[in-house]
C-alpha cells in the first residue's frame, strides 16, 4: 500500500548564498531560475512530492526557505521547530558564508538536541569556479565532521540541484521504515 510522508526541510545559510534559487529551481523541475533577486524577508514555503525509488511511497517535502539575515532570526524561531531534515547552503565564492555554516547548523540542532536530523551541506554557485575560495575538499571535510552529506550545485545553471533533495527524501523515508520495523517488533 503506497504511503505519502510529509517532510519538513529547513533551508538555512547566509543571505545571498542562493537558498531561494535552489528551492525554486527544484520546485519547478529546473524550469525556472529566478533572475530578479528579492531577499527573503522571513520564510518562503514550497511543497514538492518526491517518489522513493523501488517503492510505491512518496515524500512530500515542505521546503522552508528561511531568511539569511540575523535581523529575522527572532521571527524565524517558530520555523526552526521540529524539522525532519536540514539543508545548509553556502556560496563557494564566500569564505564568510562557509564559516557561518557552523552557526546555522548549531541553531537547527539546538532546537532539537535529542533528534537525529538527516542533513546536507551544499556548495552553491559552482558556475563561478574562477572566483571559488572554498575547495570541494574543505567542504567535504566540514560535512563529514558534522554528519552531513556533501553536494555541489549551481542553481543558476540548474546543475545538480535536485540530487540533495532526493537524498534527503530517501533518508527521511529510511527513518520512517526504521520506525515501522521497530513498532512491528513490539507486537
Backbone bond lengths (Angstrom), bond angles and torsions (degrees), N, CA, C in turn:
res aa  C-N    CA-C-N  psi(-1)  N-CA   C-N-CA  omega(-1)  CA-C   N-CA-C  phi
1 X - - - 1.455 - - 1.539 109.31 -
2 X 1.329 118.30 125.36 1.463 121.04 -178.16 1.537 111.79 -63.45
3 X 1.311 114.60 142.94 1.459 121.67 178.57 1.525 107.67 -121.54
4 X 1.334 116.29 137.43 1.456 121.01 172.75 1.524 107.44 -114.61
5 X 1.323 116.04 117.62 1.454 122.20 -179.80 1.522 109.25 -100.05
6 X 1.320 115.90 150.33 1.465 120.81 176.12 1.525 108.80 -108.53
7 X 1.316 115.75 127.13 1.458 122.50 -172.94 1.524 109.72 -124.32
8 X 1.331 116.37 123.62 1.469 121.33 177.76 1.522 108.31 -92.49
9 X 1.320 116.10 113.99 1.462 122.30 179.90 1.523 108.93 -109.94
10 X 1.344 116.41 114.65 1.460 119.42 175.22 1.525 108.19 -93.05
11 X 1.326 115.12 130.28 1.463 122.16 179.72 1.520 106.92 -107.64
12 X 1.340 116.11 114.86 1.461 120.61 -174.17 1.522 111.22 -124.96
13 X 1.312 115.14 159.10 1.456 122.69 179.24 1.513 108.50 152.35
14 X 1.317 116.25 170.58 1.463 121.48 -179.75 1.525 111.71 -61.99
15 X 1.322 115.11 161.19 1.459 121.26 173.80 1.532 108.69 -61.17
16 X 1.281 117.04 145.48 1.480 127.45 175.63 1.529 114.95 71.33
17 X 1.331 119.25 14.39 1.470 119.45 176.88 1.524 111.81 -83.27
18 X 1.343 117.26 -14.40 1.459 120.62 177.03 1.516 114.38 107.73
19 X 1.327 118.47 19.94 1.469 121.20 -179.43 1.530 111.34 -59.16
20 X 1.333 116.06 -48.43 1.469 119.98 -178.63 1.516 111.29 -64.94
21 X 1.316 116.71 -39.63 1.467 120.17 178.82 1.522 110.95 -63.17
22 X 1.333 116.64 -44.45 1.461 120.47 178.19 1.526 110.15 -59.88
23 X 1.331 116.88 -47.82 1.467 120.85 -179.21 1.528 111.10 -61.56
24 X 1.330 117.03 -43.73 1.460 119.82 -176.93 1.527 112.33 -71.52
25 X 1.328 117.36 -37.85 1.470 119.84 177.44 1.529 109.82 -64.30
26 X 1.335 116.92 -43.75 1.472 120.29 177.84 1.528 110.52 -63.65
27 X 1.311 116.72 -47.01 1.465 121.23 -177.40 1.526 111.77 -60.78
28 X 1.335 117.15 -34.52 1.467 121.26 -177.02 1.531 112.87 -92.73
29 X 1.341 117.51 10.39 1.475 121.38 -176.45 1.524 111.21 55.68
30 X 1.317 116.23 42.95 1.471 124.51 178.14 1.528 112.57 62.08
31 X 1.331 115.78 27.42 1.459 119.55 177.36 1.521 111.85 -96.02
32 X 1.350 116.51 -11.04 1.457 118.59 -173.77 1.522 110.85 -144.03
33 X 1.332 115.83 121.52 1.460 121.32 168.84 1.519 106.74 -112.25
34 X 1.343 117.76 123.26 1.463 119.44 -177.94 1.527 111.71 -69.67
35 X 1.315 116.59 108.15 1.466 120.78 -176.99 1.528 112.34 -80.42
36 X 1.322 117.03 -29.03 1.461 121.02 178.02 1.517 108.45 -94.18
37 X 1.317 115.96 112.74 1.458 120.64 -175.94 1.520 111.16 -81.80
38 X 1.328 115.91 124.34 1.460 121.45 169.77 1.516 106.95 -129.28
39 X 1.310 115.88 128.36 1.457 120.67 -176.66 1.524 110.46 -67.55
40 X 1.327 115.86 136.42 1.457 121.10 175.00 1.525 107.61 -68.84
41 X 1.334 116.54 127.46 1.458 120.95 -174.74 1.530 113.28 -101.75
42 X 1.267 118.68 7.66 1.459 122.66 179.26 1.511 107.34 -172.02
43 X 1.316 114.68 -94.11 1.455 119.71 177.25 1.525 108.73 -144.78
44 X 1.314 114.60 142.46 1.455 120.56 172.97 1.520 106.10 -116.89
45 X 1.319 116.65 133.68 1.459 121.36 -177.57 1.523 110.42 -113.41
46 X 1.326 115.61 126.86 1.461 123.04 174.67 1.526 107.55 -127.34
47 X 1.315 116.99 150.43 1.462 121.01 179.28 1.517 108.71 -128.46
48 X 1.339 115.28 135.37 1.461 119.36 178.31 1.524 110.09 -147.87
49 X 1.339 117.19 131.22 1.466 119.73 176.27 1.534 111.20 -82.05
50 X 1.331 115.02 144.01 1.462 121.87 176.87 1.522 107.66 -127.83
51 X 1.333 116.61 124.96 1.458 120.48 176.54 1.519 109.77 -78.65
52 X 1.329 115.62 138.00 1.455 121.43 179.52 1.529 108.05 -90.48
53 X 1.346 117.64 121.64 1.469 120.69 -178.13 1.531 112.14 -57.85
54 X 1.321 114.37 146.40 1.467 123.48 176.09 1.523 112.82 63.58
55 X 1.334 117.13 19.97 1.464 122.11 173.74 1.523 107.09 -141.46
56 X 1.319 115.08 174.15 1.468 119.97 171.96 1.530 109.79 -100.82
57 X 1.330 116.41 6.95 1.459 122.21 -177.11 1.530 111.51 -83.00
58 X 1.320 114.24 159.43 1.457 120.38 173.24 1.528 109.03 -141.20
59 X 1.312 113.95 158.46 1.461 120.91 177.08 1.525 107.07 -121.63
60 X 1.322 115.17 122.70 1.461 120.48 173.57 1.515 106.94 -87.77
61 X 1.333 116.10 112.20 1.457 120.06 -178.65 1.533 108.97 -92.14
62 X 1.320 114.28 120.53 1.460 121.28 173.53 1.522 106.47 -93.85
63 X 1.321 116.36 108.09 1.462 122.16 -175.82 1.523 109.84 -89.91
64 X 1.318 115.76 112.87 1.459 121.62 176.42 1.524 106.85 -99.26
65 X 1.318 115.48 98.31 1.464 122.62 178.75 1.518 106.79 -85.70
66 X 1.335 116.42 103.57 1.457 121.54 -172.92 1.519 111.63 -94.24
67 X 1.334 115.46 142.73 1.466 121.48 179.02 1.521 109.79 -58.76
68 X 1.323 116.35 143.84 1.458 121.28 -177.05 1.518 114.73 -97.93
69 X 1.309 117.81 0.96 1.471 121.00 179.11 1.521 109.91 -89.02
70 X 1.341 116.20 136.53 1.461 121.13 179.46 1.521 112.84 -58.38
71 X 1.322 117.77 -27.53 1.461 120.46 -178.33 1.528 112.51 -63.95
72 X 1.339 117.04 -17.68 1.461 120.28 -178.39 1.527 113.26 -100.02
73 X 1.342 118.56 -0.33 1.466 119.10 -172.49 1.517 113.42 -63.45
74 X 1.323 118.94 -34.60 1.472 119.95 178.30 1.522 110.86 -65.61
75 X 1.309 116.90 -40.08 1.466 121.24 178.35 1.527 109.78 -63.90
76 X 1.333 116.20 -34.99 1.455 121.19 -173.65 1.521 114.29 -81.73
77 X 1.328 118.60 -11.22 1.462 120.49 -174.41 1.525 113.26 -50.24
78 X 1.323 118.00 -39.80 1.470 119.91 -178.42 1.538 111.90 -68.66
79 X 1.333 117.64 -23.17 1.463 120.07 -178.59 1.531 112.80 -83.52
80 X 1.343 116.94 -17.20 1.461 120.60 179.49 1.515 111.14 -74.08
81 X 1.322 116.59 -21.16 1.452 121.70 -170.97 1.530 112.67 -67.35
82 X 1.306 115.61 129.06 1.465 124.21 172.90 1.530 115.93 56.16
83 X 1.324 118.50 50.82 1.471 117.58 173.66 1.532 109.84 -72.70
84 X 1.306 116.23 149.99 1.463 121.30 175.37 1.522 110.00 -84.71
85 X 1.340 115.36 -38.23 1.468 122.67 -179.33 1.523 108.33 -144.11
86 X 1.334 115.31 161.42 1.467 119.59 179.82 1.528 110.23 -132.29
87 X 1.323 114.80 142.42 1.451 122.05 176.21 1.534 107.02 -123.69
88 X 1.333 116.29 116.33 1.460 121.84 178.89 1.526 106.72 -104.08
89 X 1.327 116.50 123.65 1.461 121.51 -174.49 1.528 110.03 -117.67
90 X 1.333 114.97 137.22 1.465 119.81 171.11 1.519 109.57 -134.77
91 X 1.323 114.67 160.63 1.460 123.04 178.07 1.530 106.67 -92.42
92 X 1.332 117.56 118.22 1.469 120.58 -175.83 1.527 113.22 -66.07
93 X 1.356 117.31 -5.96 1.469 120.34 175.36 1.527 111.73 -100.04
94 X 1.325 117.18 6.95 1.468 121.26 -176.20 1.526 111.37 -130.50
95 X 1.315 115.64 109.68 1.464 120.18 177.90 1.528 111.22 -63.65
96 X 1.319 117.30 -36.88 1.467 121.05 179.71 1.519 111.12 -61.01
97 X 1.329 117.55 -45.89 1.471 120.00 -178.95 1.530 110.92 -64.66
98 X 1.331 116.74 -33.85 1.466 120.04 176.99 1.521 110.21 -68.90
99 X 1.329 117.21 -46.78 1.468 120.90 -179.40 1.525 112.04 -61.29
100 X 1.319 117.49 -31.19 1.459 121.43 -179.57 1.525 113.68 -77.74
101 X 1.324 118.10 -7.31 1.469 120.41 177.88 1.523 110.99 -58.85
102 X 1.316 116.84 -35.40 1.468 120.51 178.30 1.523 110.08 -59.45
103 X 1.330 116.39 -46.41 1.467 121.48 179.84 1.526 111.06 -59.81
104 X 1.325 116.82 -45.58 1.470 120.73 -177.91 1.527 111.01 -65.43
105 X 1.301 116.13 -43.40 1.465 120.25 -179.35 1.534 110.67 -65.65
106 X 1.324 116.77 -42.20 1.469 120.41 177.86 1.522 111.12 -61.91
107 X 1.327 116.69 -38.72 1.464 120.88 179.39 1.529 110.48 -60.59
108 X 1.320 117.01 -46.47 1.467 120.65 -179.66 1.529 110.18 -66.52
109 X 1.303 116.60 -47.85 1.465 120.00 -176.29 1.522 112.53 -69.15
110 X 1.315 118.63 -30.23 1.471 120.42 179.55 1.525 111.57 -68.18
111 X 1.311 117.09 -26.05 1.464 121.03 177.98 1.526 111.17 -74.56
112 X 1.313 116.92 -21.11 1.466 122.59 -174.91 1.528 109.57 -139.36
113 X 1.345 118.14 63.12 1.466 120.68 -169.97 1.533 115.41 -64.84
114 X 1.318 118.79 -24.93 1.470 120.61 -176.19 1.522 113.06 -105.82
115 X 1.303 116.52 13.90 1.468 120.33 -176.20 1.526 110.37 -113.65
116 X 1.326 115.59 134.69 1.464 120.24 173.91 1.532 107.46 -79.50
117 X 1.324 115.41 117.77 1.463 120.67 -178.44 1.524 108.28 -117.47
118 X 1.336 117.95 107.97 1.465 118.89 175.93 1.525 110.28 -58.96
119 X 1.330 115.39 143.31 1.453 118.07 -178.57 1.506 113.88 -149.93
120 X 1.324 114.09 163.40 1.457 121.54 177.36 1.526 108.79 -131.98
121 X 1.321 114.12 151.64 1.463 122.35 171.69 1.513 106.12 -112.08
122 X 1.335 116.26 127.20 1.461 120.58 -177.29 1.518 110.66 -117.07
123 X 1.324 115.71 123.99 1.463 122.12 169.72 1.524 106.15 -91.42
124 X 1.319 116.61 108.74 1.464 120.95 -178.99 1.535 110.07 -99.13
125 X 1.310 115.08 166.22 1.473 124.87 178.15 1.532 112.15 71.51
126 X 1.333 115.99 35.88 1.465 119.85 178.20 1.526 111.76 -66.96
127 X 1.329 117.81 -12.52 1.468 120.66 175.59 1.527 110.83 -69.46
128 X 1.331 117.76 -15.38 1.468 122.24 178.19 1.526 110.46 -97.75
129 X 1.310 116.41 43.36 1.466 122.43 -172.58 1.526 113.27 -55.01
130 X 1.329 117.84 -36.64 1.471 120.49 -179.03 1.532 111.90 -67.07
131 X 1.337 117.87 -19.18 1.466 121.50 178.51 1.532 112.65 -103.53
132 X 1.313 116.14 4.27 1.461 121.22 -174.98 1.528 111.19 -63.28
133 X 1.357 116.20 134.81 1.464 121.00 177.50 1.536 112.09 -120.04
134 X 1.329 117.80 -15.63 1.465 121.82 177.75 1.530 107.60 -110.35
135 X 1.324 115.82 114.33 1.470 120.21 -177.29 1.526 110.60 -73.88
136 X 1.330 117.13 157.18 1.457 119.93 174.94 1.536 111.94 -56.55
137 X 1.332 116.77 -37.09 1.469 120.85 -179.44 1.532 110.96 -59.84
138 X 1.325 117.21 -45.37 1.468 121.88 -179.85 1.535 109.86 -65.19
139 X 1.318 116.79 -42.63 1.470 121.09 178.34 1.521 111.32 -61.98
140 X 1.334 116.31 -44.97 1.470 120.41 179.91 1.524 111.30 -63.54
141 X 1.325 116.85 -40.25 1.467 120.38 179.23 1.526 111.18 -63.10
142 X 1.334 116.82 -42.93 1.462 120.72 177.90 1.530 109.75 -62.20
143 X 1.322 116.72 -46.23 1.465 120.77 -179.07 1.527 110.37 -59.83
144 X 1.315 116.33 -48.46 1.465 120.69 -178.92 1.521 111.28 -59.67
145 X 1.328 117.34 -45.74 1.468 120.81 -177.77 1.530 111.99 -68.54
146 X 1.320 118.33 -16.40 1.468 121.96 179.33 1.530 113.00 -112.24
147 X 1.334 115.61 15.78 1.477 121.83 177.90 1.527 112.42 56.27
148 X 1.323 114.74 44.02 1.459 122.04 176.44 1.523 108.48 -117.37
149 X 1.307 116.42 156.91 1.459 122.01 172.10 1.522 106.67 -93.10
150 X 1.336 117.03 141.35 1.459 121.72 -174.48 1.531 110.86 -102.88
151 X 1.338 115.53 135.51 1.461 121.98 176.53 1.525 108.98 -139.61
152 X 1.317 115.57 152.97 1.461 121.90 172.28 1.512 107.85 -121.62
153 X 1.338 115.66 144.55 1.460 118.17 177.80 1.527 110.61 -154.11
154 X 1.295 114.12 168.55 1.455 122.10 170.49 1.519 106.61 -130.56
155 X 1.331 115.98 105.25 1.461 119.10 178.11 1.528 109.82 -63.04
156 X 1.337 116.38 -38.71 1.462 120.31 -178.58 1.526 111.80 -61.26
157 X 1.322 116.45 -42.66 1.470 120.63 179.17 1.537 111.93 -88.33
158 X 1.337 115.67 -0.91 1.475 122.84 -179.61 1.521 111.30 56.71
159 X 1.332 116.05 41.81 1.464 121.66 -179.09 1.520 110.85 -108.30
160 X 1.327 115.59 126.15 1.461 124.10 173.51 1.529 113.40 61.61
161 X 1.321 118.08 24.11 1.458 121.03 -179.13 1.521 111.93 -74.38
162 X 1.334 117.45 -37.85 1.466 119.73 -175.62 1.532 113.95 -77.33
163 X 1.325 118.03 -25.82 1.466 121.47 -174.91 1.524 113.66 -55.14
164 X 1.345 119.95 -47.22 1.469 118.32 179.55 1.532 113.15 -64.34
165 X 1.328 117.21 -33.64 1.466 120.09 178.55 1.528 110.66 -67.92
166 X 1.337 116.60 -41.12 1.467 119.74 177.20 1.529 110.54 -63.96
167 X 1.324 116.19 -39.23 1.459 120.39 176.71 1.528 110.18 -60.03
168 X 1.340 116.94 -49.12 1.468 120.67 -178.89 1.525 111.86 -62.94
169 X 1.326 117.50 -41.12 1.466 120.55 178.34 1.533 110.20 -61.44
170 X 1.328 116.55 -42.89 1.471 119.99 178.85 1.525 112.05 -66.26
171 X 1.330 117.47 -40.11 1.467 120.73 177.68 1.530 110.82 -64.28
172 X 1.317 116.87 -41.37 1.462 120.83 178.05 1.527 109.92 -63.74
173 X 1.314 116.83 -41.62 1.463 121.18 178.08 1.530 110.72 -63.16
174 X 1.341 117.52 -39.59 1.468 120.86 177.05 1.523 111.15 -60.68
175 X 1.334 116.96 -43.30 1.469 120.07 177.74 1.525 111.04 -60.96
176 X 1.320 116.46 -40.41 1.460 121.15 176.90 1.531 110.14 -61.42
177 X 1.332 116.57 -46.22 1.473 120.36 -179.95 1.534 111.21 -61.30
178 X 1.342 116.51 -39.06 1.464 120.45 177.74 1.520 110.81 -61.96
179 X 1.338 116.68 -40.45 1.464 120.25 178.57 1.528 111.43 -66.49
180 X 1.325 116.74 -40.93 1.464 120.85 177.98 1.529 109.66 -60.73
181 X 1.334 116.52 -45.37 1.470 120.51 179.09 1.521 111.48 -63.71
182 X 1.318 116.90 -40.52 1.464 121.05 178.66 1.521 110.86 -61.40
183 X 1.338 116.83 -47.26 1.452 120.38 -179.92 1.530 112.38 -65.41
184 X 1.331 116.32 -33.83 1.468 118.55 179.47 1.524 111.88 -68.14
185 X 1.345 117.66 -28.10 1.467 119.94 178.02 1.525 111.99 -76.77
186 X 1.329 117.39 -16.95 1.469 121.26 179.67 1.525 112.12 -79.45
187 X 1.316 117.39 -15.63 1.494 120.59 -178.66 1.496 112.26 -82.34
